[in-house]
Amino acid sequence: MPSTELPIALLVSSSTVSRLQRAFFDDTFAGIHTLSWFDYALLIPYFTLLIILSIYGLHRYSVIRAYYKHKHKLNQPPAQRFSELPRVTIQLPIFNERYVVERLIECVVEMEYPKDRLEIQVLDDSTDETHPFTERLVNEYAAMGHPIVYLHRTNRHGFKAGALEEATKKAKGEFLAIFDADFLPPKDFLMRTIHYFTDPQVGLVQTRWGHINKHYNLLTEVQAILLDGHFVLEHPARFGSGHFFNFNGTAGILRRQAIEDAGGWEHDTLTEDSDLSYRAQLKGYKFIYLPEVECPSELPVETFAFQVQQSRWAKGLMQVALKLWGRIWRSDISLGHKMEAWCHLTPNISYPMMILVTMLMLPVMIVRFYVGWWEMVLIDLPLVIASFWSITAFYVVAQRELYPKTWWRTFFFIPALMSAGVALTIINTKAVIEAILGVQTSFVRTPKFAIGEKKMQVTQKKYRSRSGWLPYLELAFGSYFLFMVAYAIETYNFLAVPILLLFVGGYYWAGISTLWQEYQDRLRWEAAQQMETESA
């Protein structure tokens, strides 16, 4: 449970704040404040952390530069085309996906590819009614003549990676296309990607994710912008520069031989796709990125589901960094490729750093009051340009490239986008620390409900995970930052107020929305149970 001290602190009056300042600093405040060892003990780690965070911010600028430098290399046609199409196996890993699996299978069986060269594997680890429903659905399509088979495991050993590992042993295809349950691949997906494999060194063709429910609510709008930054700028920049980039676990097609040469699917990380990607590229395989091929997918519509998904990715990427960094460093790739790999695999270390910065921020603000704000601005401004401005530039450029007529709308979502990043701080910090300490956790699925743009009530309570202590801790952090806003105004540090309000909004948004969604869910569930009882 959260401490009650932070909400109580909001009731402290301005005169009380002034008394606290005098009590702690009267002996040093005499026109010019001389920094003591205690002040340095606060300021040095504080600015060290900000400098490290700014390095990752500067990396965003380098990604933008690399994108513009190499964008002409995107969407190049394959050098050759197969005279006879190779065998392809489409793999559909699912787990308790009752509400989206039918839509997925309907989409995949319509894929434009010769049926005698195609195989569809439905990899079902479900433990609920999804299992009999999907098995029946697959049998119906098989009876119609579609090349589809149903593979069900009675355990979740290795989770998604384990399912792919076992299914690949039975697959007939030389190439394996993978789609998660919430994706809707276009009919011509295979015909637009397969011919790049005429080059025997190509191990993967990755396509761009689209969003079928982008405009559902503010959260989905923000998620779409975040993902577009990855698929519109990061992937093209790395691909064009010859750096390693990762398979995203879905909406891609892999060479089976590349998987085997890399050591196969391994399930000691939560991002088996990134793990395999780096191992395959270290073996010399090339990856191709095709942003012109879009695979629509469904975004999580609820805050906690979004947080859980992002924390899984954060932990998994950190696990891959810890697992493979020694191998990457000892490889014969260039130093530039190694440094880019480091920036790619370790950005989530910024979350625990942000927690430390958060804890230091208030005492540093008090020290700054006596040192002088304008002197500190000379240090702050470059750091703000490197961090906060880089975020704005990164996502605005991505939207401008993807939506040249409506990109200006992005500016209205920047505060919400930054607040969403704040909302991930606590849960992603936990994920990163668990990865560093070697704490193993299960693969937690992101619930999907076949939601499009139209608003609907989501009542499938059993597919949700409970948030537990998280929203209460987020509310406590939001209250802490609200107190800092009051202190900044008290000390005439108005330049800090907008940034502090982003933290207030981010933590309150995460905590309040999660609790409200769970409350509404509980009411709807109880009403549904009562209706069932009355009808019985």
C-alpha positions in Angstrom: 0.0 0.0 0.0 1.2 3.5 -0.7 2.6 5.8 2.0 0.1 8.4 3.2 2.9 11.0 3.6 2.9 12.2 0.0 -0.8 13.1 -0.1 -0.5 14.7 3.3 2.5 16.7 2.0 0.2 18.4 -0.5 -1.5 20.2 2.3 1.7 21.9 3.4 1.3 25.7 3.1 3.7 28.0 1.4 4.7 29.4 4.8 5.6 25.9 6.0 7.8 25.4 2.9 9.5 28.6 3.7 10.1 27.5 7.3 11.6 24.3 6.1 14.0 26.1 3.8 15.1 28.4 6.6 15.5 25.5 9.0 17.8 23.5 6.6 19.7 26.3 4.9 19.9 29.4 7.1 23.4 28.6 8.0 24.6 28.6 4.4 22.3 31.1 2.7 23.8 34.5 2.8 23.4 36.0 -0.6 25.6 33.4 -2.3 25.2 29.8 -1.4 28.5 27.8 -1.2 28.0 24.2 -2.2 28.7 21.7 0.5 29.7 18.1 0.2 26.1 17.2 0.7 25.0 19.4 -2.2 27.6 17.7 -4.4 26.4 14.3 -3.2 23.0 15.2 -4.7 24.0 17.1 -7.8 26.8 14.8 -9.1 24.6 11.6 -9.3 21.6 13.7 -10.5 23.4 15.2 -13.5 25.3 12.0 -14.2 22.0 10.2 -14.6 20.6 13.0 -16.8 23.7 12.9 -19.0 23.3 9.1 -19.5 19.7 9.6 -20.3 20.6 12.4 -22.7 22.9 10.1 -24.6 20.0 7.8 -25.4 18.1 11.0 -26.4 20.9 12.0 -28.8 20.7 8.6 -30.3 17.2 9.4 -31.5 18.7 12.3 -33.5 21.2 9.9 -35.0 18.4 7.5 -36.0 16.6 10.4 -37.8 19.8 11.3 -39.6 20.4 7.7 -40.6 16.8 7.4 -41.8 17.1 10.4 -44.2 20.5 9.2 -45.4 19.3 5.7 -46.3 15.6 6.0 -47.0 16.2 5.5 -50.7 17.2 1.9 -50.0 13.7 1.1 -48.7 11.2 -1.0 -50.7 13.7 -2.0 -53.4 12.3 -4.9 -55.5 14.0 -8.3 -55.1 17.0 -8.8 -57.4 15.4 -12.0 -58.8 12.1 -13.9 -58.6 11.5 -17.6 -58.0 10.6 -19.5 -61.2 8.9 -22.0 -59.0 7.5 -20.8 -55.7 9.0 -22.6 -52.6 7.0 -24.3 -49.8 5.8 -21.9 -47.1 4.4 -22.7 -43.7 2.3 -20.1 -41.9 2.5 -20.5 -38.1 -0.2 -19.0 -35.9 0.7 -19.2 -32.2 -2.3 -18.6 -29.9 -3.1 -18.8 -26.3 -6.6 -18.2 -25.0 -7.5 -16.0 -28.0 -11.2 -16.9 -28.3 -12.2 -13.4 -29.5 -9.7 -13.0 -32.3 -8.7 -16.4 -33.5 -11.6 -16.8 -35.9 -10.9 -13.5 -37.6 -7.2 -14.5 -37.9 -7.9 -17.9 -39.5 -10.4 -16.4 -41.9 -7.8 -13.9 -43.0 -5.0 -16.4 -43.4 -6.9 -19.0 -45.4 -7.5 -16.3 -48.0 -3.8 -15.8 -48.6 -2.8 -15.7 -52.3 -0.4 -18.6 -52.7 -0.7 -22.0 -54.4 -2.3 -24.4 -52.0 0.0 -27.2 -52.9 2.9 -25.0 -51.8 1.3 -23.8 -48.6 0.8 -25.1 -45.1 -1.0 -23.4 -42.2 -0.2 -24.5 -38.6 -2.4 -23.3 -35.8 -0.3 -23.6 -32.6 -2.8 -23.6 -29.8 -1.6 -23.7 -26.2 -5.0 -22.6 -24.9 -6.4 -23.8 -21.6 -9.9 -22.5 -22.0 -12.8 -22.8 -24.5 -10.5 -21.4 -27.2 -9.1 -25.0 -27.6 -12.3 -26.8 -28.7 -13.6 -23.8 -30.6 -10.3 -23.4 -32.6 -10.0 -27.2 -33.2 -13.5 -27.3 -34.6 -12.8 -24.2 -36.8 -9.6 -25.7 -38.2 -11.3 -29.0 -39.0 -14.1 -27.1 -40.9 -11.5 -25.3 -43.0 -9.5 -28.4 -43.6 -12.7 -30.2 -44.8 -13.1 -27.3 -47.3 -9.7 -28.2 -48.8 -7.5 -25.6 -47.1 -4.0 -26.8 -46.1 -4.5 -26.2 -42.4 -3.5 -28.3 -39.4 -4.2 -28.0 -35.7 -1.4 -28.5 -33.1 -2.4 -28.4 -29.5 0.0 -28.7 -26.5 -1.1 -29.7 -23.1 1.6 -27.6 -21.4 3.1 -24.2 -22.1 6.8 -25.2 -21.9 8.8 -22.4 -23.4 5.6 -20.4 -24.1 5.5 -19.0 -27.6 9.1 -20.0 -28.4 8.4 -23.5 -27.2 5.3 -23.7 -29.4 7.3 -22.5 -32.4 10.1 -24.9 -31.7 7.9 -27.9 -31.6 5.8 -26.9 -34.6 8.9 -26.1 -36.7 10.0 -29.8 -36.4 6.7 -30.8 -38.1 6.6 -28.0 -40.6 6.9 -28.8 -44.3 7.8 -25.3 -45.4 11.3 -24.1 -46.3 10.1 -20.6 -45.2 8.0 -19.8 -42.1 5.6 -16.9 -41.9 4.5 -16.0 -38.3 1.4 -14.0 -37.3 0.2 -13.3 -33.8 -3.5 -13.8 -33.0 -4.4 -10.1 -33.3 -3.0 -9.6 -36.8 -4.7 -9.4 -40.2 -2.1 -10.0 -42.9 -3.0 -8.8 -46.4 -3.8 -11.4 -49.0 -0.7 -10.7 -51.0 1.7 -10.8 -48.1 3.5 -13.9 -49.3 3.7 -12.9 -52.9 5.3 -9.5 -51.9 7.8 -11.0 -49.5 8.9 -14.5 -50.7 11.0 -13.4 -53.7 13.5 -11.6 -51.5 14.7 -15.1 -50.4 16.1 -15.7 -53.9 19.2 -14.3 -52.2 20.4 -17.3 -50.1 21.9 -14.9 -47.4 18.5 -13.4 -46.6 17.2 -14.9 -43.4 14.2 -12.6 -42.6 11.8 -10.2 -44.3 10.0 -8.1 -41.7 7.0 -5.9 -42.6 5.4 -2.9 -40.9 2.7 -3.1 -38.3 -0.5 -1.2 -38.9 -3.3 -0.4 -36.4 -6.9 -1.3 -36.9 -8.1 0.5 -33.8 -5.8 3.5 -33.7 -8.6 6.0 -33.1 -10.4 3.9 -30.4 -9.2 6.1 -27.5 -6.3 8.4 -26.4 -4.2 5.4 -25.3 -4.4 3.7 -28.7 -3.6 7.0 -30.4 -0.4 7.3 -28.3 0.5 3.6 -28.8 0.2 4.0 -32.6 2.6 6.9 -32.6 5.1 5.0 -30.4 5.0 2.0 -32.6 5.2 4.1 -35.8 8.4 5.6 -34.5 9.9 2.1 -34.3 8.6 0.9 -37.7 9.0 4.2 -39.7 12.3 5.4 -38.4 14.2 2.8 -36.3 13.9 -0.2 -38.6 14.6 1.7 -41.8 17.6 3.5 -40.2 19.2 0.3 -39.0 18.4 -1.6 -42.1 19.7 1.1 -44.4 22.9 1.5 -42.3 23.6 -2.2 -42.3 23.1 -2.5 -38.6 21.4 -5.4 -36.9 17.6 -5.0 -36.4 15.1 -7.4 -34.9 12.3 -9.6 -36.1 9.2 -8.4 -34.2 7.8 -11.8 -33.6 5.0 -11.4 -36.1 4.2 -10.1 -39.5 7.5 -11.5 -40.9 8.8 -14.5 -42.8 11.9 -16.4 -41.9 14.2 -18.9 -43.7 14.0 -22.1 -41.8 17.7 -22.8 -42.4 18.6 -19.5 -40.7 16.6 -20.5 -37.6 18.4 -23.8 -37.5 21.9 -22.3 -38.1 21.3 -19.8 -35.3 20.6 -22.6 -32.9 16.8 -22.7 -33.2 14.1 -21.1 -31.0 15.3 -20.6 -27.4 13.0 -19.7 -24.5 15.3 -18.3 -21.9 14.2 -14.7 -22.6 10.7 -13.1 -23.0 11.6 -11.7 -26.4 12.5 -14.9 -28.3 12.2 -13.0 -31.6 15.0 -10.5 -30.8 17.1 -13.2 -29.3 16.9 -15.3 -32.5 17.4 -12.2 -34.7 20.7 -11.3 -33.2 22.0 -14.9 -33.2 21.0 -15.3 -36.9 22.6 -12.0 -38.0 25.8 -13.0 -36.0 25.8 -16.1 -38.3 25.9 -13.8 -41.3 22.3 -13.8 -42.4 20.8 -10.5 -43.8 17.5 -9.1 -42.8 15.2 -7.2 -45.1 12.7 -4.6 -44.0 9.7 -3.7 -46.1 7.7 -0.8 -44.7 5.4 -0.6 -47.8 3.9 -4.0 -46.7 1.5 -3.2 -43.9 0.1 -5.8 -41.5 -2.8 -4.4 -39.4 -3.0 -5.4 -35.8 -5.1 -4.6 -32.7 -3.7 -2.3 -30.0 -4.4 -2.8 -26.3 -7.3 -0.5 -25.3 -6.7 -0.6 -21.5 -3.8 1.0 -19.5 -2.7 -2.1 -17.5 -2.7 -4.3 -20.6 -0.5 -1.8 -22.4 1.8 -1.6 -19.4 2.1 -5.4 -19.1 2.9 -5.7 -22.8 5.6 -3.0 -22.6 7.1 -4.4 -19.5 7.4 -7.8 -21.2 9.2 -6.3 -24.1 11.5 -4.2 -21.7 12.4 -7.3 -19.7 12.9 -9.5 -22.7 15.2 -7.0 -24.5 17.3 -6.5 -21.4 17.6 -10.3 -21.1 18.8 -10.5 -24.7 21.4 -7.8 -24.0 22.7 -9.7 -21.0 22.7 -13.0 -22.8 24.3 -12.0 -26.1 26.4 -8.9 -25.4 29.6 -10.9 -24.9 29.0 -12.7 -28.2 28.2 -9.4 -30.0 31.3 -7.7 -28.6 33.6 -10.6 -29.5 32.2 -10.8 -33.1 34.0 -9.4 -36.1 31.3 -6.8 -36.9 32.4 -3.1 -36.8 32.6 -1.0 -33.7 29.7 1.1 -35.1 27.5 -1.9 -35.4 28.3 -3.0 -31.9 27.5 0.5 -30.5 24.2 0.5 -32.3 23.4 -2.9 -31.0 24.1 -1.6 -27.5 21.7 1.3 -28.0 19.1 -1.0 -29.4 19.2 -3.6 -26.7 19.6 -1.4 -23.6 17.4 1.7 -23.8 15.1 0.3 -21.1 17.8 0.9 -18.5 16.6 4.5 -18.6 13.5 3.5 -16.5 15.3 2.7 -13.3 17.5 5.7 -13.9 14.3 7.8 -14.1 13.2 6.4 -10.8 16.5 7.5 -9.2 16.2 11.0 -10.9 12.7 11.2 -9.5 13.9 10.5 -5.9 16.7 13.1 -6.3 14.6 15.8 -8.0 13.0 17.5 -4.9 16.3 17.9 -2.8 18.1 19.0 -6.0 15.3 21.6 -6.5 15.9 22.9 -3.0 19.7 23.2 -3.6 19.1 24.9 -6.9 17.0 27.6 -5.2 20.0 28.7 -3.3 22.6 28.2 -6.0 20.6 30.2 -8.5 18.3 29.0 -11.2 19.9 30.8 -14.2 23.3 29.2 -13.4 21.7 25.8 -13.4 19.8 26.5 -16.7 23.1 26.6 -18.5 23.5 22.9 -17.5 19.8 22.0 -17.9 19.2 23.4 -21.4 21.5 21.1 -23.3 20.1 18.1 -21.4 16.5 19.1 -22.2 17.4 19.5 -25.8 19.0 16.1 -25.9 16.2 14.3 -24.1 12.7 15.9 -24.2 13.2 17.7 -27.6 14.6 14.5 -29.2 11.4 12.7 -28.3 9.2 15.3 -30.0 11.4 15.5 -33.0 11.6 11.7 -33.3 7.8 11.0 -33.3 6.9 14.1 -35.3 9.3 13.1 -38.1 7.9 9.6 -38.1 4.3 10.8 -38.4 5.3 13.3 -41.1 6.9 10.5 -43.2 3.9 8.2 -42.7 1.1 10.7 -42.9 2.3 13.7 -44.9 -1.1 15.4 -45.0 -2.1 15.0 -41.3 1.2 14.7 -39.5 0.7 18.1 -37.7 -1.9 16.3 -35.5 1.0 14.7 -33.7 1.8 17.9 -31.8 -1.5 17.6 -29.9 -0.5 14.1 -28.7 3.0 14.9 -27.6 2.1 15.7 -24.0 0.0 12.4 -23.8 2.8 10.5 -25.4 5.4 11.7 -22.8 2.9 11.0 -20.1 2.4 7.5 -21.4 6.2 7.1 -21.1 6.0 8.2 -17.5 3.2 5.7 -16.9 5.6 2.9 -17.9 8.4 4.0 -15.5 7.5 1.9 -12.4 6.4 -1.4 -14.1 9.4 -1.2 -16.6 11.8 -0.5 -13.8 10.6 -3.7 -12.1 11.0 -5.6 -15.4 14.6 -4.4 -16.0 15.7 -5.1 -12.4 14.2 -8.6 -12.7 16.2 -9.1 -15.9 19.4 -8.0 -14.3 18.9 -10.2 -11.3 18.0 -13.2 -13.4 14.4 -13.5 -12.1 12.4 -15.7 -14.4 8.7 -14.9 -14.9 6.1 -16.4 -17.2 5.0 -15.0 -20.5 1.9 -12.9 -19.8 -0.3 -12.5 -22.9 -1.8 -9.2 -23.9 -5.6 -9.6 -24.0 -7.2 -8.8 -27.3 -11.0 -8.6 -28.0 -11.4 -8.1 -31.8 -11.9 -4.4 -31.2 -11.9 -2.0 -34.2 -12.4 1.7 -34.3 -16.0 1.5 -32.9 -16.4 1.9 -29.1 -17.6 -1.2 -27.3 -17.8 -2.5 -23.7 -15.0 -5.0 -22.9 -16.4 -7.5 -20.4 -14.1 -10.5 -20.7 -12.8 -10.2 -17.2 -11.1 -13.7 -17.2 -8.7 -12.6 -19.8 -7.3 -9.7 -17.7 -4.5 -9.6 -15.2 -5.1 -7.8 -11.9 -2.9 -4.7 -11.5 -2.3 -5.3 -7.7 -0.2 -2.6 -6.0 0.9 -0.8 -9.2 -1.8 1.9 -9.6 -1.5 2.9 -5.9 2.2 3.3 -6.2 1.6 5.4 -9.4 -0.8 7.6 -7.5 1.8 8.1 -4.8 4.4 9.1 -7.3 1.9 11.5 -9.0 1.3 13.1 -5.6 5.0 13.5 -5.0 5.4 15.3 -8.3 2.3 17.5 -7.6 4.1 18.6 -4.4 7.1 19.5 -6.5 4.9 21.5 -8.8 3.8 23.5 -5.8 7.4 24.0 -4.6 8.5 25.1 -8.1 5.8 27.8 -8.1 6.7 28.8 -4.6 10.3 29.3 -5.6 9.5 31.0 -8.9 10.9 28.1 -10.9 8.2 28.4 -13.5 10.3 26.7 -16.3 10.2 23.4 -14.4 6.4 23.4 -14.0 5.5 22.1 -17.5 7.9 19.1 -17.2 6.8 18.3 -13.7 3.1 18.4 -14.8 4.0 15.7 -17.4 5.0 13.4 -14.5 1.9 14.3 -12.6 -0.3 13.6 -15.6 1.5 10.4 -16.5 1.3 8.8 -13.0 -2.2 9.9 -12.3 -3.4 8.8 -15.8 -1.9 5.3 -15.3 -3.1 4.9 -11.7 -6.6 6.4 -12.0 -7.4 4.8 -15.4 -6.4 1.3 -14.3 -8.4 1.5 -11.1 -11.4 2.9 -12.9 -11.3 0.2 -15.7 -11.1 -2.5 -13.1 -14.0 -1.0 -11.1 -16.1 -0.8 -14.3 -15.1 -4.3 -15.2 -16.1 -5.6 -11.8 -19.5 -3.9 -12.1 -20.2 -5.3 -15.5 -19.1 -8.7 -14.5 -21.3 -8.7 -11.4 -24.3 -7.6 -13.6 -23.6 -10.3 -16.1 -23.4 -12.9 -13.3 -26.7 -11.6 -11.8 -28.4 -11.9 -15.2 -27.2 -15.5 -15.6 -28.5 -16.3 -12.2 -31.9 -14.8 -12.9 -32.2 -16.5 -16.2 -31.4 -19.9 -14.6 
